[in-house]
C-alpha cells in the first residue's frame, strides 16, 4: 500500500491543478479583473493554503 501522506499530497496537487484551471477559465470568460468575493478565487486560495501547510512547493 502507498504511503497515506504521499496520497494526500498527490490529491492536493490534483486539487490545485483543477482549481487553477477553473480560475483561469472563469477569468478568461469574464474578461475582467477578479475581486476577492469571486468564489473560484476563494477556492484557489483555500487549496493553496492547504498545499503550503503540507510543505508542497
DRENDO-1510 file (C-alpha; in Angstrom, 1 decimal, always signed):
<recs>
REC; n; res; u; v; w
REC; 1; UNK; +0.0; +0.0; +0.0 .
REC; 2; UNK; +1.1; +3.5; -0.8 .
REC; 3; UNK; +2.1; +6.0; +1.9 .
REC; 4; UNK; -1.0; +7.9; +3.1 .
REC; 5; UNK; +0.9; +11.2; +3.2 .
REC; 6; UNK; +2.0; +10.7; -0.4 .
REC; 7; UNK; -1.6; +10.0; -1.4 .
REC; 8; UNK; -2.7; +13.2; +0.4 .
REC; 9; UNK; +0.0; +15.2; -1.3 .
REC; 10; UNK; -1.0; +13.8; -4.7 .
REC; 11; UNK; -4.6; +14.6; -4.0 .
REC; 12; UNK; -3.7; +18.2; -3.0 .
REC; 13; UNK; -1.7; +18.7; -6.2 .
REC; 14; UNK; -4.6; +17.5; -8.3 .
REC; 15; UNK; -7.0; +19.8; -6.5 .
REC; 16; UNK; -4.6; +22.7; -7.0 .
REC; 17; UNK; -4.4; +21.9; -10.8 .
REC; 18; UNK; -8.2; +21.8; -11.0 .
REC; 19; UNK; -8.5; +25.0; -9.0 .
REC; 20; UNK; -6.0; +26.8; -11.2 .
REC; 21; UNK; -7.6; +25.6; -14.4 .
REC; 22; UNK; -11.1; +26.7; -13.2 .
REC; 23; UNK; -9.8; +30.1; -12.1 .
REC; 24; UNK; -8.1; +30.8; -15.4 .
REC; 25; UNK; -11.1; +29.6; -17.5 .
REC; 26; UNK; -13.5; +31.7; -15.5 .
REC; 27; UNK; -11.3; +34.7; -15.6 .
REC; 28; UNK; -11.0; +34.4; -19.3 .
REC; 29; UNK; -14.7; +34.0; -19.7 .
REC; 30; UNK; -15.5; +37.1; -17.6 .
REC; 31; UNK; -12.8; +39.2; -19.3 .
REC; 32; UNK; -12.3; +41.3; -16.2 .
REC; 33; UNK; -10.2; +41.6; -13.0 .
REC; 34; UNK; -11.4; +39.2; -10.3 .
REC; 35; UNK; -12.2; +40.5; -6.9 .
REC; 36; UNK; -11.8; +38.8; -3.5 .
REC; 37; UNK; -15.5; +37.8; -3.4 .
REC; 38; UNK; -15.2; +35.7; -6.5 .
REC; 39; UNK; -15.8; +32.0; -5.5 .
REC; 40; UNK; -13.2; +30.4; -7.8 .
REC; 41; UNK; -10.6; +32.8; -6.5 .
REC; 42; UNK; -11.5; +32.0; -2.9 .
REC; 43; UNK; -11.4; +28.3; -3.7 .
REC; 44; UNK; -7.9; +28.7; -5.2 .
REC; 45; UNK; -6.6; +30.4; -2.0 .
REC; 46; UNK; -8.0; +27.7; +0.2 .
REC; 47; UNK; -6.3; +25.0; -1.9 .
REC; 48; UNK; -3.0; +26.9; -1.9 .
REC; 49; UNK; -3.2; +27.3; +1.9 .
REC; 50; UNK; -3.6; +23.6; +2.3 .
REC; 51; UNK; -0.7; +23.0; -0.1 .
REC; 52; UNK; +1.6; +25.3; +1.9 .
REC; 53; UNK; +0.6; +23.8; +5.2 .
REC; 54; UNK; +1.7; +20.4; +3.8 .
REC; 55; UNK; +5.0; +21.9; +2.6 .
REC; 56; UNK; +4.3; +21.4; -1.1 .
REC; 57; UNK; +6.4; +23.6; -3.4 .
</recs>
